Amino acid sequence: MYDFQTRINRRGTSCAKWDQDKKRTGREGLLPLWVADMDFHIAPEIQVALEKRLVHGVFGYTFRPESLDDALINWFSERHDWKISRDEIVEAPGIVPFIHMAIQKFSQPNDAIVIQEPVYYPFRLAIENNGRQVVNNPLKQDAEGKWHMDLPGLAKVLDDSSAKLLVFCSPHNPVGRVWQENELLALADLCRDKGVILISDEIHADLVHPGYRHTPWLTLPAERRPKSISLVSATKTFNLPGFTTAYAIIEDPELRDETRKMLKGLGMGGSESPLAYAATESAWRDGADWLDALLKHLRTNDELLRTKLAAGLPQVKVSDLEGTYLEWLDLRALGLEDRNIWNRVLDAGVWPSRGSQFGKTGECFLRVNIACPSSQLEEGLDRIITALQS
Ligand SMILES: Cc1ncc(COP(=O)(O)O)c(C=O)c1O
């Protein structure tokens, strides 16, 4: 019913993923498996909604329709058992811009802000771009290779740094963890005790695989939570990142008020793009079947990746993919330097994300985006294997 196997030519569309290989790597014709968007057509349901809006032909100033909020509320209620009330929704101009603004609003220059690397690298950039100090509490691996938060480490980091903010990724990009409720509660207890505001980036919330369940931060008991902002978006789930829309969900009235003032002070509402609104509303209203089909396809690609790597590069360890469509490959057992791995892979014509981008603990790791047709993934993996086998 939905096609996830046809390879679509995205070159020549100012496509960040496909049209920047020369600029970013110095090489041409690379097969990209890096930035987190998908090489798929959007759901036909969303295409219809966009076409309907497009055919109208007038694109004047637009406000966010109530029907979009209804779609958001129903989506998170049905998919995640998370009851969001209308007045908790604050529109944001994208998650990364929102994190930058929140850092300006809720901390002072040179203040410490905590992240847990390896993590989505714009978190670090948002802190550095605003002249604040990154305090890293690295994730740790257990004997089975599973990644965990270092909670005793975090308690110490919070005490030593007097940090006022923590930026959290849930589910976690790049290690693919879907945090369990007990882990979230332990984090909540620490942040609440120390008076730390927690920003929970839940852009990957819907991309969760069988056997796992995403626990939205704001479904934790209110008395256990610190002051919190949750960030959600339809852009990752439905491959609409070019529309740059996001929503901050803020239960705490004071924090919500402060956030609204922050946006007002920047002269900023949301995207105010009629096409972005049409796409987002349709995604949350009509997109469930497409998402379920996508998740099945991702399982197929996950198995493909594990089978191929087990055969071609058995030393490489791949974290379990609990959530996201981003595989985290540990290549340390190959005994090669990070730079050597990277150059070999690029020279073989494939372009994953370099692990060290996500923090020092990501050295000798690669992140591979599997949200593409299987034949494309297979070709990319063959190139990685050839590059590193010799
Ligand atoms: C964890 C995480 N947050 C945010 C984003 C991007 O959000 P936005 O496009 O709304 O800035 C991504 C994209 O990869 C992501 O992985």
The ligand as an SDF file (V2000), in Angstrom:
LIG
                    3D

 16 16  0  0  0  0  0  0  0  0999 V2000
   16.9630   14.7520   18.6290 C   0  0  0  0  0  0  0  0  0  0  0  0
   16.6390   15.7180   17.5360 C   0  0  0  0  0  0  0  0  0  0  0  0
   16.1190   16.9220   17.8360 N   0  0  0  0  0  0  0  0  0  0  0  0
   15.8010   17.8210   16.8900 C   0  0  0  0  0  0  0  0  0  0  0  0
   16.0120   17.5540   15.5560 C   0  0  0  0  0  0  0  0  0  0  0  0
   15.6940   18.5860   14.5300 C   0  0  0  0  0  0  0  0  0  0  0  0
   14.5910   19.3570   14.8990 O   0  0  0  0  0  0  0  0  0  0  0  0
   14.1790   20.6450   14.0960 P   0  0  0  0  0  0  0  0  0  0  0  0
   14.3130   20.3160   12.6330 O   0  0  0  0  0  0  0  0  0  0  0  0
   12.7540   20.9100   14.4990 O   0  0  0  0  0  0  0  0  0  0  0  0
   15.0800   21.7480   14.5100 O   0  0  0  0  0  0  0  0  0  0  0  0
   16.5610   16.3090   15.1880 C   0  0  0  0  0  0  0  0  0  0  0  0
   16.8500   15.9980   13.7810 C   0  0  0  0  0  0  0  0  0  0  0  0
   17.5720   15.0930   13.4670 O   0  0  0  0  0  0  0  0  0  0  0  0
   16.8740   15.3720   16.2020 C   0  0  0  0  0  0  0  0  0  0  0  0
   17.3810   14.1580   15.9140 O   0  0  0  0  0  0  0  0  0  0  0  0
  1  2  1  0
  2  3  1  0
  2 15  2  0
  3  4  2  0
  4  5  1  0
  5  6  1  0
  5 12  2  0
  6  7  1  0
  7  8  1  0
  8  9  2  0
  8 10  1  0
  8 11  1  0
 12 13  1  0
 12 15  1  0
 13 14  2  0
 15 16  1  0
M  END
$$$$
